[in-house]
Amino acid sequence: MTDPTHHIPTNAPAAGPHGEGPPQLFDRVLLKQRKNRAAGEFDDYNFLHARAAEDLIDRVSAVTRDFDTCLVLGGGGAVGRALKKRPDVAGKFGHVIEADLAQGLARTSTFKGLVLDEERLPIADESVDIVLSCLSLHWTNDLVGALIQLNRALRPDGFFAGALLGGSTLTELRQSMMAAESELAGGVSARVSPFADTIDMAGLMARAGFAMPVSDVDRVTARYGNSFVLMRDLRKMGETSVLKTRPREPVTKRFFVRTAEIYSEKFAHEDGKIPATFEILHAAGWAPHPDQPKPKRPGSATVRLADALGVDERSAGQKAGD
């Protein structure tokens, strides 16, 4: 694997005192192990990553400027493969570095590969021009903290676009597992990782210091023969639960069988196939720069709404109240 650090200066953050930092929801050591395990067959099961990567490339194509250094986080090489199909967008970049938490996935890079942890970004401040994050940030314990680090890594007026799984992801599987465990054990445990709620991602971007943030949602419904096939695909994607508080006792075969039965009873389509919802949250924004457009000060407007609508003020108010 080629080391691209001559293009991106490193500046690894020092470890903080024991006990500091956000709550640790996810076991990222286990996450890395599972992603390495999935690397061998990842290309056969990465349809979500491929979709997110194509959407990210579409967003970059709408930006009317070029970027010298592009850092890609996650995606298992999906962004690089999408770029190869879009020379019009690939031509916007001088250098592309594809990074991943897992070495096995970083090796699949079409361009230069790099292993790094996005929770402790080892990239110097103001050293890259664009960052693309493909389905990796939903596994961070501190999403805003990760976004702040990415903002700092960008040069002024640098661009960020990211995709991460949102709160409605795998809602059918979550409900079926909870119902099966409640029925069989008289209680429920967290067996599906809690993804970020469909929150105001633009608001989170603003909190992280990005200028002109925007966000939207892409909802995808995949169909499977049964929940066993779905769970196999999740393992092959490296997207199974890594909750620190996950149950450690062995799960019985009966639990999985009952989960499959409930899933089918509650959600199956007429042809017997079951749906699996995936919610992809997209967010984009710019590293601040003095020449960027600024929002107008509240109360600074000089044109009345009624004048802009071409009606008198009373009739405009009546229409608004109807």
MARRO-441002 format. One line per 2 residues: their letters; for each residue x, y, z of C-alpha. Coordinates in steps of 0.5 Angstrom, whole numbers. Layout:
N
a	X Y Z; ...
END
This chain:
322
mt	0 0 0; 3 7 -2
dp	4 12 4; 1 19 1
th	3 23 7; 8 27 3
hi	2 30 0; -2 30 7
pt	2 33 13; 0 29 19
na	-1 32 26; -4 26 30
pa	-7 29 36; -5 27 43
ag	-9 22 48; -13 26 53
ph	-13 24 60; -16 18 62
ge	-24 18 63; -24 25 58
gp	-28 25 52; -35 23 50
pq	-39 17 52; -36 11 48
lf	-42 7 45; -38 3 40
dr	-33 -2 40; -28 1 35
vl	-23 -5 36; -29 -10 34
lk	-31 -5 28; -24 -5 25
qr	-24 -13 26; -30 -14 23
kn	-29 -9 17; -22 -13 16
ra	-26 -20 16; -31 -17 11
ag	-26 -14 6; -25 -20 2
ef	-32 -21 -1; -34 -13 0
dd	-34 -12 -7; -40 -17 -8
yn	-44 -14 -2; -43 -6 -2
fl	-49 -4 -6; -50 2 -1
ha	-43 4 -1; -43 4 -8
ra	-50 8 -8; -47 13 -3
ae	-41 14 -7; -44 16 -14
dl	-48 21 -10; -42 24 -7
id	-39 24 -14; -45 28 -17
rv	-45 33 -11; -38 34 -13
sa	-39 35 -20; -44 41 -19
vt	-38 45 -15; -35 49 -21
rd	-28 49 -18; -22 44 -18
fd	-19 41 -12; -11 39 -11
tc	-12 34 -5; -18 30 -4
lv	-18 25 2; -24 20 2
lg	-26 17 9; -29 10 8
gg	-33 6 3; -28 1 2
ga	-26 4 -5; -33 5 -7
vg	-31 13 -8; -25 11 -12
ra	-29 6 -17; -34 11 -18
lk	-29 16 -20; -26 12 -25
kr	-33 12 -28; -33 19 -28
pd	-27 22 -31; -30 29 -31
va	-30 29 -24; -24 25 -23
gk	-20 31 -27; -22 36 -22
fg	-17 33 -17; -10 33 -17
hv	-9 27 -12; -14 22 -9
ie	-12 19 -2; -17 13 0
ad	-17 12 8; -20 7 12
la	-20 5 19; -19 -3 17
qg	-13 -4 13; -16 -10 9
la	-21 -4 6; -16 1 5
rt	-12 -4 1; -18 -4 -4
st	-16 3 -6; -16 5 -13
fk	-12 11 -12; -7 12 -6
gl	-9 8 1; -8 10 8
vl	-10 7 14; -13 12 19
de	-18 13 25; -23 19 24
er	-24 19 31; -17 21 32
lp	-16 24 25; -8 24 24
ia	-8 30 19; -5 37 20
de	-9 43 20; -11 46 13
sv	-8 41 9; -13 38 4
di	-18 41 0; -24 37 0
vl	-26 31 4; -31 26 2
sc	-34 21 7; -37 15 5
ls	-41 11 10; -36 11 16
lh	-38 17 21; -44 13 23
wt	-39 9 27; -36 15 31
nd	-37 16 38; -37 23 37
lv	-40 26 31; -39 33 32
ga	-32 32 34; -30 28 28
li	-34 34 24; -30 39 27
ql	-23 35 26; -25 35 19
nr	-26 42 18; -20 44 21
al	-16 39 16; -19 43 10
rp	-16 49 8; -20 55 8
dg	-26 55 3; -25 47 3
ff	-31 43 1; -34 37 5
ag	-39 32 3; -41 26 7
al	-46 20 7; -48 16 14
lg	-53 12 16; -59 15 19
gs	-64 13 25; -69 9 21
tl	-64 4 18; -66 -3 19
te	-72 -1 23; -76 -7 21
lr	-70 -12 24; -70 -8 30
qs	-77 -9 31; -77 -16 30
mm	-71 -17 34; -74 -14 40
aa	-81 -17 39; -77 -24 39
es	-73 -23 45; -79 -20 49
el	-83 -26 47; -77 -31 49
ag	-74 -28 55; -79 -23 58
gv	-74 -17 56; -70 -14 51
sa	-63 -12 49; -60 -7 44
rv	-58 -12 39; -58 -7 33
sp	-53 -1 33; -57 6 34
fa	-56 10 28; -56 18 28
dt	-63 20 28; -66 24 22
id	-63 30 25; -62 37 22
ma	-55 35 19; -54 42 17
gl	-55 44 24; -49 39 26
ma	-45 42 21; -46 49 23
ra	-44 47 30; -38 44 27
gf	-36 50 24; -38 49 17
am	-40 55 13; -46 54 8
pv	-48 47 11; -54 43 7
sd	-57 36 8; -62 31 5
vd	-64 24 6; -64 18 1
rv	-68 13 3; -67 6 0
ta	-71 -1 1; -67 -7 -1
ry	-71 -14 -1; -69 -20 2
gn	-72 -27 2; -71 -28 9
sf	-68 -24 15; -62 -29 15
vl	-60 -27 8; -60 -20 11
mr	-56 -21 17; -51 -25 12
dl	-51 -19 8; -50 -14 14
rk	-44 -18 16; -41 -18 9
mg	-41 -11 9; -38 -10 16
et	-44 -7 18; -46 -11 24
sv	-47 -8 31; -41 -6 35
lk	-44 -3 41; -40 -4 47
tr	-46 -6 51; -48 -11 47
pr	-51 -18 50; -45 -22 51
ep	-49 -29 52; -49 -34 46
vt	-56 -33 43; -60 -39 41
kr	-62 -41 34; -69 -41 37
ff	-68 -33 38; -66 -32 30
vr	-72 -37 28; -77 -33 32
ta	-74 -26 29; -75 -29 22
ei	-82 -31 23; -84 -24 26
ys	-80 -20 21; -84 -24 15
ek	-91 -24 19; -90 -16 20
fa	-87 -14 14; -87 -19 8
he	-89 -17 1; -94 -21 -2
dg	-89 -25 -6; -86 -27 1
ki	-80 -22 1; -78 -18 6
pa	-76 -10 6; -70 -7 9
tf	-70 0 10; -63 4 10
ei	-63 11 11; -57 15 8
lh	-56 22 11; -52 27 6
aa	-49 33 9; -44 38 5
gw	-41 45 7; -35 49 7
ap	-29 51 11; -30 58 13
hp	-26 63 8; -27 71 9
dq	-29 71 2; -35 67 2
pk	-42 70 2; -45 72 9
pk	-52 71 11; -56 78 12
rp	-57 81 19; -64 79 21
gs	-68 85 20; -64 88 15
at	-69 87 9; -71 93 5
vr	-77 90 1; -83 88 4
la	-86 81 3; -93 84 0
da	-89 88 -5; -85 82 -7
lg	-92 78 -8; -95 84 -12
vd	-101 84 -7; -103 89 -2
er	-101 87 5; -108 86 8
sa	-109 81 2; -103 77 3
gq	-104 76 11; -111 74 9
ka	-108 68 4; -103 66 9
gd	-108 65 15; -113 61 10
END
